[in-house]
């Protein structure tokens, strides 16, 4: 998350497997530890607005966004208690704002 905030062009590096990073983030949403889930939610709320400006990110979100959406909806239902609900809502908001055209397809 901090790397994405401070140096977003890191995702332009040819050695970085953006899909693997994305999938790790999705898996982290399902962890039982609240700090891990919050960090993962923060990662996606920083990543999704960059879909238009960083081509590798846009491609991975286009191809794998449905998996993210499904994970958020499944985990959000399971973890509605506590403060995590607002973090999942932020991901849904970012998807709606930055990936709206894909939402109808997903």
DANOR-V57045 format. One record per residue. N is the residue number from 1. RES is the residue in one letter. SS is DSSP state (A for helix, B for strand, O for the rest). PHI is phi in radians with two decimals (NA if undefined). NEAR is the number of other C-alpha atoms within 8 Angstrom. Layout:
BEGIN
n;res;ss;phi;near
N;RES;SS;PHI;NEAR
N;RES;SS;PHI;NEAR
END
This chain:
BEGIN
n;res;ss;phi;near
1;X;O;NA;9
2;X;A;-1.13;5
3;X;A;-1.12;8
4;X;A;-1.17;12
5;X;A;-1.19;8
6;X;A;-1.49;6
7;X;O;-2.49;7
8;X;A;-1.11;8
9;X;A;-1.24;7
10;X;A;-1.00;9
11;X;A;-1.31;11
12;X;A;-1.60;9
13;X;O;-1.10;7
14;X;O;-1.22;5
15;X;O;-1.44;4
16;X;O;-1.53;8
17;X;O;-1.57;7
18;X;A;-1.08;10
19;X;A;-1.10;7
20;X;A;-1.15;7
21;X;A;-1.11;8
22;X;A;-1.06;9
23;X;A;-1.13;8
24;X;A;-1.09;8
25;X;A;-1.09;11
26;X;A;-1.11;12
27;X;A;-1.09;8
28;X;A;-1.15;10
29;X;O;-1.09;13
30;X;O;-1.67;9
31;X;O;-1.20;9
32;X;O;-1.35;5
33;X;O;-1.45;6
34;X;A;-1.02;8
35;X;A;-1.06;6
36;X;A;-1.16;10
37;X;A;-1.13;14
38;X;A;-1.07;10
39;X;A;-1.11;9
40;X;A;-1.15;13
41;X;A;-1.07;13
42;X;A;-1.08;10
43;X;A;-1.03;11
44;X;A;-1.23;10
45;X;A;-1.23;11
46;X;A;-1.51;11
47;X;A;-1.31;10
48;X;A;-1.04;12
49;X;A;-1.14;9
50;X;A;-1.63;10
51;X;O;-0.98;14
52;X;O;-1.39;7
53;X;O;-1.73;6
54;X;O;-2.09;11
55;X;A;-0.96;9
56;X;A;-1.07;9
57;X;A;-1.18;12
58;X;A;-1.02;12
59;X;A;-1.15;9
60;X;A;-1.15;12
61;X;A;-1.15;10
62;X;A;-1.04;8
63;X;A;-1.41;7
64;X;A;-2.17;8
65;X;A;-1.10;10
66;X;A;-1.08;8
67;X;A;-1.12;8
68;X;A;-1.09;9
69;X;A;-1.03;10
70;X;A;-1.07;8
71;X;A;-1.10;11
72;X;A;-1.09;12
73;X;A;-1.18;8
74;X;A;-1.18;8
75;X;A;-1.25;10
76;X;A;-1.06;11
77;X;A;-1.13;7
78;X;A;-1.34;6
79;X;O;-2.11;9
80;X;O;-1.23;8
81;X;O;-1.36;6
82;X;O;1.49;6
83;X;O;-1.55;6
84;X;A;-1.24;13
85;X;A;-0.98;11
86;X;A;-1.19;7
87;X;A;-1.21;11
88;X;A;-1.17;11
89;X;A;-1.09;8
90;X;A;-1.12;10
91;X;A;-1.14;12
92;X;A;-1.07;10
93;X;A;-1.11;8
94;X;A;-1.12;12
95;X;A;-1.08;11
96;X;A;-1.13;9
97;X;A;-1.33;7
98;X;A;-1.87;9
99;X;O;-2.33;11
100;X;A;-1.00;9
101;X;A;-1.13;6
102;X;A;-1.40;8
103;X;A;-1.01;9
104;X;O;-1.18;6
105;X;O;-1.34;5
106;X;O;-1.20;7
END
